[in-house]
Amino acid sequence: MAPISYMQIENLTKSYGDRLLFGDVTFGINQGDKIGIIAKNGTGKTTMLRIIAGLESPDSGSVTCRSGLKVAMVEQKPRFDRDHMNAVEACAPHDPEVAARMLSQLGISDPSVMTATMSGGQKKRVAIAAALLDEPDLLILDEPTNHLDIKVIEWLESRLRRSRTTLLLVTHDRYFLDRVCNKIIEIDHGGIFTYQGNFNEYLRRRTERINALTGELAKVRNTLRREQEWMSRQPQARAGKAKFRIDAFHELKRRSQADYTERTVSLDVKSSYIGSKIFVADGITKRYGDKLLVDGFTYDFARYDKVGIVGPNGVGKSTFIKMLQGLVQPDSGRFDVGETVRFGYYSQEGLAFDSSKRVIDVITDLAEEIVLEGGERHSPMNYLQRFLFAPKDQQKYVHTLSGGELARLHLAAVLMRSPNFLILDEPTNDLDIVTLGLLEEYLADFKGCAIIVSHDRFFLDTIIEHLFVFEGNGVIKDFPGNYSDYRAFIEQQQTGTSSETKARKEKPQRENTEKPRKLSFKERKLMEALEQEISDLSQEKERLESIFAGSDPSADIDAASRLYTEVKAKLDEKEMQWLELSELS
């Protein structure tokens, strides 16, 4: 059965002044697609989403929708029709009780909060609630995880994964892309590349594509060298029947100029020496009014400590890291900081750049010379090029920069001071996936300490060694492990508690004497059947993966992709059933 087409985007082009954001973009959206768009910062991803949603016009090209298609969009920075209405009213015309329940699931506990006083995160939650309640045919999401805490992200991820709503989204959250999307569209070198499958499948197939293109480019250049020799030594042959060869030569020359190398941020900035004494937090307590944020926190930071901070919004994470640096004073307790500690602070708000200054002036005002890893010295102009600011981009005024450009400038300003203790407050907002990967590599090798507040689970899993978990009411727990370790621990605790409670309710009189039970005959048979099903599903999964790898050029990739999603879900379900039974055997 052919897929139902929802929308066709053809030859879409958009420029701002003399800057081309994207040109001749063409792709389709079918019913059931969950598409993630990946592109570097500055390529106009937000603008493209707004054009597709009908909120902005292209320079050329068209967006053709299926008749009666209902489209909703959640923008990166949502705006409401009126400032003076509460969260439930912002979800109108839906039933207030239903809206309040949806808002509660998204972490808005007070549905009477007014839009005029909402934080960026609260506005995003309300906008998401309103869009989900609308039940659109096509839901467009621009950075849906920005300013949300991890608990809400995981709820939204689960909801969208189960939903039949067709999705088009831009996000740098790699776990979100991997768990929600069944198709990835990459905008790269002015072209569109479509990959069936999730983010991990995209990474694998993109590598294959780049390798194939690089190999083809090498062949083109080898052929060009031979043809160049022919052109040089046979001037008389350049007429008549040899004209086709001359034309082919010029075409080869054009193709040989392709460049598939990645233009990436370079973060090999020297960190200053850090001594054995870092600093001690001793009995730190902090309140705001009657709200207790930190209660008697004590910790001795070790050399090269890399700590993640997680917890719901509003429990004091940002206040805590400001206290570490002396930007906010605790109500009681003290910090004893080592003499060699040099903080580098990357905050959600960013550095207070003068918006009327040019990019080059921002860095020059901080230093006339920057020392990189190994003692290499650079001028501000050369240093900025390592953060993808070409000489012409360095003449831009700060107020004209995109969110991604501001993030890179902020990162450049923080790292140029050679800090040995990095404090990063939501560093992943506004950075593209390539830059995030490079920042992760830099932090993994960083010869200093780092504290990272982030809702990006992939980022936390890659970098941190243990977590400070803010549970509210001043409680901060130190968990040994990364975020995925912590989630597995919490789920294990909840499962164990639930099982113990159920057992006590059902058989309280035998709680201390009952022996561990064995599998019944029926359960053993079920386990055997599950083993066969798991084997069959695994073989089917491998068959579909071979199709994605190109083993059958005539295969229907869209149908295979839909089947792959179903098979993977069934396989996960059967494996979980088998594991539960195996624990009893």
SEDOLO-157428 format. One record per residue (C-alpha): x, y, z. Coordinates in steps of 0.2 Angstrom, whole numbers, padded with zeros to 4 digits, always signed. Example, Ala and Ser with C-alpha at 12.3 -4.5 7.8 and 13.67 -1.06 7.14 Angstrom:
+0062-0022+0039/+0068-0005+0036/
This chain:
+0000+0000+0000/+0007+0017-0005/+0010+0029+0009/-0002+0044+0010/+0007+0060+0006/+0004+0074+0018/+0015+0088+0011/+0027+0091-0003/+0041+0104-0002/+0048+0108-0018/+0063+0119-0023/+0062+0129-0007/+0075+0144-0007/+0077+0157+0006/+0090+0171+0008/+0093+0186+0020/+0102+0200+0011/+0116+0192+0002/+0116+0177+0014/+0109+0161+0006/+0101+0150+0020/+0096+0136+0009/+0092+0133-0009/+0081+0121-0020/+0076+0111-0005/+0064+0097-0010/+0057+0082+0001/+0040+0075+0005/+0031+0071+0022/+0020+0055+0022/+0008+0050+0035/+0016+0042+0050/+0033+0050+0046/+0043+0055+0062/+0056+0066+0053/+0071+0074+0062/+0080+0088+0052/+0099+0089+0055/+0110+0103+0049/+0124+0115+0055/+0120+0131+0064/+0116+0145+0052/+0108+0135+0038/+0091+0141+0042/+0082+0126+0050/+0070+0137+0060/+0066+0147+0045/+0063+0132+0035/+0051+0125+0048/+0042+0142+0049/+0040+0142+0030/+0033+0124+0030/+0021+0129+0044/+0015+0144+0034/+0022+0157+0046/+0034+0164+0034/+0036+0165+0015/+0051+0158+0004/+0060+0167-0009/+0055+0154-0021/+0048+0136-0021/+0032+0129-0015/+0024+0120+0000/+0009+0109-0005/-0002+0102+0008/-0015+0088+0007/-0032+0095+0008/-0039+0098+0025/-0022+0094+0033/-0021+0101+0051/-0004+0108+0056/+0002+0114+0073/+0020+0121+0077/+0029+0124+0093/+0042+0137+0090/+0059+0138+0099/+0053+0153+0108/+0034+0152+0109/+0023+0168+0109/+0005+0169+0115/-0009+0180+0108/-0011+0189+0125/+0001+0191+0140/-0013+0192+0153/-0020+0174+0152/-0016+0159+0162/-0009+0142+0157/-0026+0134+0155/-0033+0149+0145/-0017+0147+0133/-0023+0130+0129/-0041+0135+0124/-0053+0130+0117/-0050+0113+0126/-0058+0107+0141/-0050+0116+0156/-0049+0100+0167/-0041+0090+0152/-0029+0105+0149/-0024+0106+0167/-0020+0087+0167/-0009+0089+0152/+0000+0104+0159/+0003+0094+0175/+0011+0080+0165/+0022+0093+0157/+0027+0100+0174/+0016+0115+0176/+0009+0111+0193/+0000+0128+0194/-0012+0130+0179/-0016+0148+0185/+0002+0155+0181/+0000+0170+0170/+0009+0170+0153/+0017+0187+0156/+0027+0180+0171/+0031+0163+0164/+0049+0158+0161/+0055+0152+0144/+0053+0134+0150/+0036+0136+0156/+0031+0145+0140/+0038+0130+0130/+0028+0117+0141/+0012+0127+0139/+0014+0128+0120/+0018+0109+0119/+0002+0106+0129/-0009+0116+0118/-0001+0108+0102/-0004+0090+0109/-0022+0094+0114/-0025+0101+0096/-0021+0083+0090/-0014+0089+0073/-0011+0078+0058/+0007+0086+0057/+0016+0092+0072/+0031+0103+0069/+0043+0105+0084/+0058+0118+0084/+0070+0112+0098/+0057+0105+0109/+0069+0099+0123/+0077+0116+0126/+0073+0123+0143/+0064+0107+0148/+0070+0097+0163/+0075+0078+0159/+0059+0071+0167/+0048+0081+0156/+0059+0077+0141/+0057+0059+0144/+0038+0060+0146/+0037+0070+0129/+0049+0057+0121/+0038+0043+0127/+0022+0051+0121/+0028+0056+0104/+0035+0038+0101/+0018+0030+0105/+0008+0044+0096/+0002+0041+0078/+0004+0060+0074/+0016+0064+0060/+0031+0074+0066/+0044+0086+0058/+0056+0092+0071/+0073+0100+0074/+0083+0095+0089/+0101+0093+0095/+0095+0080+0108/+0103+0064+0101/+0093+0052+0112/+0077+0061+0107/+0081+0059+0089/+0086+0041+0091/+0070+0036+0101/+0057+0046+0092/+0062+0048+0074/+0060+0035+0060/+0068+0046+0046/+0082+0059+0046/+0084+0072+0033/+0101+0080+0033/+0105+0097+0024/+0123+0097+0019/+0134+0106+0006/+0118+0113-0001/+0109+0096-0004/+0096+0086+0005/+0100+0068+0010/+0086+0057+0017/+0090+0042+0028/+0077+0029+0034/+0078+0024+0052/+0083+0033+0068/+0098+0043+0073/+0110+0029+0075/+0105+0022+0058/+0108+0039+0051/+0126+0040+0058/+0130+0023+0050/+0123+0027+0033/+0130+0045+0033/+0148+0038+0036/+0145+0026+0021/+0139+0040+0010/+0154+0051+0014/+0166+0037+0011/+0158+0033-0005/+0159+0051-0011/+0177+0053-0005/+0182+0037-0015/+0173+0044-0030/+0181+0061-0029/+0198+0052-0028/+0194+0043-0045/+0188+0060-0053/+0204+0068-0048/+0215+0054-0055/+0206+0055-0071/+0207+0074-0071/+0226+0072-0070/+0227+0061-0085/+0216+0072-0095/+0226+0088-0090/+0241+0079-0097/+0232+0076-0114/+0226+0094-0114/+0243+0100-0112/+0252+0090-0125/+0239+0090-0139/+0234+0107-0143/+0230+0103-0161/+0217+0090-0156/+0206+0103-0148/+0194+0103-0163/+0181+0093-0172/+0178+0075-0164/+0189+0079-0149/+0177+0093-0143/+0167+0080-0132/+0184+0076-0123/+0187+0094-0120/+0169+0096-0113/+0172+0081-0102/+0188+0088-0096/+0179+0104-0090/+0165+0094-0082/+0179+0083-0072/+0187+0099-0067/+0171+0106-0060/+0167+0089-0051/+0185+0088-0044/+0182+0105-0034/+0169+0096-0022/+0174+0097-0004/+0167+0084+0008/+0178+0088+0023/+0169+0094+0039/+0172+0113+0043/+0172+0111+0062/+0175+0121+0078/+0193+0118+0085/+0193+0117+0104/+0211+0113+0107/+0213+0127+0120/+0226+0126+0133/+0220+0124+0151/+0230+0131+0165/+0238+0120+0178/+0227+0115+0193/+0234+0110+0210/+0229+0096+0221/+0219+0107+0232/+0203+0111+0222/+0190+0117+0234/+0179+0111+0248/+0160+0115+0251/+0156+0115+0269/+0139+0115+0276/+0131+0126+0262/+0113+0131+0265/+0103+0143+0254/+0085+0149+0255/+0075+0161+0244/+0060+0167+0255/+0052+0151+0262/+0060+0140+0248/+0074+0129+0254/+0086+0127+0239/+0102+0119+0248/+0102+0112+0265/+0119+0108+0273/+0128+0103+0257/+0146+0097+0260/+0158+0090+0247/+0177+0090+0244/+0181+0092+0225/+0194+0080+0219/+0207+0084+0205/+0199+0081+0187/+0182+0078+0195/+0168+0079+0181/+0151+0081+0189/+0134+0082+0182/+0119+0091+0190/+0101+0086+0187/+0084+0089+0194/+0068+0098+0190/+0068+0116+0185/+0067+0128+0200/+0075+0118+0213/+0091+0129+0214/+0103+0121+0201/+0109+0138+0193/+0109+0146+0211/+0120+0132+0217/+0134+0135+0203/+0133+0153+0206/+0137+0151+0224/+0152+0140+0219/+0160+0155+0211/+0155+0168+0224/+0142+0176+0212/+0129+0172+0225/+0132+0171+0244/+0126+0156+0254/+0115+0159+0270/+0127+0148+0280/+0143+0137+0277/+0158+0141+0267/+0169+0137+0252/+0187+0135+0253/+0195+0137+0235/+0212+0132+0230/+0224+0145+0224/+0227+0138+0207/+0208+0136+0203/+0203+0147+0188/+0184+0146+0184/+0177+0146+0167/+0158+0149+0167/+0146+0146+0153/+0129+0151+0158/+0112+0150+0150/+0111+0169+0149/+0128+0170+0141/+0141+0183+0144/+0136+0201+0144/+0142+0205+0127/+0140+0223+0121/+0127+0220+0107/+0133+0236+0098/+0151+0228+0096/+0158+0218+0082/+0163+0200+0085/+0182+0203+0083/+0181+0218+0095/+0173+0206+0109/+0188+0195+0109/+0201+0208+0106/+0194+0217+0122/+0197+0201+0132/+0215+0198+0125/+0227+0203+0111/+0234+0186+0111/+0227+0168+0115/+0238+0153+0120/+0232+0136+0114/+0237+0119+0118/+0256+0116+0117/+0260+0135+0119/+0254+0139+0101/+0249+0158+0100/+0236+0166+0090/+0229+0183+0086/+0210+0186+0090/+0206+0185+0071/+0215+0168+0069/+0207+0161+0086/+0189+0166+0080/+0192+0156+0064/+0194+0140+0075/+0176+0144+0081/+0169+0145+0063/+0170+0164+0062/+0177+0168+0045/+0185+0185+0043/+0169+0193+0036/+0159+0185+0050/+0170+0193+0063/+0164+0210+0057/+0146+0206+0061/+0138+0215+0076/+0133+0205+0091/+0115+0209+0090/+0114+0202+0072/+0121+0185+0077/+0110+0169+0077/+0108+0158+0093/+0121+0146+0087/+0133+0160+0083/+0131+0168+0100/+0134+0151+0108/+0150+0149+0099/+0156+0166+0103/+0152+0163+0121/+0162+0147+0121/+0177+0155+0113/+0177+0169+0126/+0176+0156+0140/+0190+0145+0134/+0202+0158+0128/+0205+0162+0147/+0213+0144+0149/+0201+0139+0164/+0205+0124+0174/+0188+0122+0182/+0173+0123+0169/+0156+0127+0175/+0144+0124+0161/+0125+0128+0164/+0115+0121+0149/+0129+0121+0137/+0120+0111+0124/+0106+0124+0120/+0109+0132+0102/+0124+0121+0098/+0123+0110+0083/+0126+0091+0084/+0144+0092+0076/+0149+0106+0089/+0142+0096+0103/+0152+0081+0098/+0168+0091+0098/+0164+0099+0115/+0162+0082+0122/+0179+0076+0115/+0187+0092+0123/+0179+0089+0140/+0184+0071+0140/+0202+0076+0138/+0201+0091+0149/+0215+0093+0162/+0204+0101+0175/+0187+0099+0184/+0170+0102+0177/+0153+0104+0183/+0139+0102+0170/+0121+0107+0172/+0112+0099+0157/+0096+0091+0151/+0105+0083+0137/+0106+0065+0143/+0118+0059+0129/+0130+0074+0134/+0129+0069+0152/+0132+0050+0148/+0148+0055+0138/+0156+0066+0150/+0152+0065+0168/+0158+0052+0181/+0145+0055+0195/+0129+0066+0198/+0123+0078+0210/+0104+0075+0210/+0093+0089+0216/+0078+0082+0223/+0070+0098+0230/+0068+0105+0248/+0087+0107+0249/+0091+0089+0246/+0106+0085+0235/+0112+0067+0233/+0128+0061+0226/+0126+0047+0214/+0141+0037+0207/+0139+0035+0188/+0132+0044+0173/+0114+0048+0169/+0109+0032+0161/+0116+0023+0176/+0105+0034+0188/+0089+0031+0177/+0092+0012+0178/+0095+0013+0197/+0078+0023+0199/+0068+0011+0189/+0076-0004+0198/+0071+0005+0215/+0053+0008+0209/+0051-0009+0202/+0058-0017+0218/+0047-0006+0229/+0031-0010+0219/+0034-0029+0219/+0038-0029+0238/+0022-0018+0241/+0011-0030+0231/+0019-0045+0239/+0015-0038+0256/-0003-0034+0252/-0006-0051+0244/+0003-0063+0257/+0008-0053+0273/+0007-0068+0284/+0021-0078+0274/+0032-0063+0270/+0047-0070+0280/+0045-0088+0277/+0040-0090+0259/+0054-0098+0248/+0058-0091+0231/+0046-0099+0219/+0051-0108+0204/+0043-0107+0186/+0027-0116+0184/+0025-0128+0169/+0015-0115+0160/+0028-0101+0163/+0042-0113+0157/+0032-0116+0141/+0030-0098+0139/+0048-0095+0141/+0052-0108+0127/+0040-0099+0116/+0047-0082+0119/+0065-0089+0115/+0059-0094+0098/+0049-0078+0095/+0065-0068+0099/+0075-0078+0087/+0063-0076+0073/+0061-0057+0076/+0080-0055+0077/+0082-0063+0060/+0068-0052+0053/+0077-0037+0061/+0094-0042+0053/+0085-0044+0036/+0078-0027+0036/+0094-0019+0041/+0102-0027+0026/+0089-0019+0015/+0094-0002+0023/+0112-0006+0019/+0107-0007+0001/+0107-0026-0002/+0091-0025-0011/+0090-0010-0023/+0072-0014-0028/+0065-0015-0010/+0052-0003-0004/+0062+0007+0009/+0047+0016+0017/+0038+0000+0019/+0054-0008+0026/+0056+0006+0038/+0038+0005+0045/+0040-0014+0047/+0057-0011+0056/+0049+0000+0069/+0036-0013+0072/+0048-0028+0073/+0060-0018+0085/+0045-0014+0097/+0040-0032+0097/+0057-0038+0100/+0060-0026+0114/+0043-0032+0122/+0047-0051+0120/+0065-0048+0127/+0058-0039+0142/+0045-0053+0145/+0059-0066+0144/+0070-0057+0156/+0056-0055+0169/+0053-0074+0168/+0072-0078+0169/+0073-0069+0185/+0061-0082+0193/+0070-0097+0186/
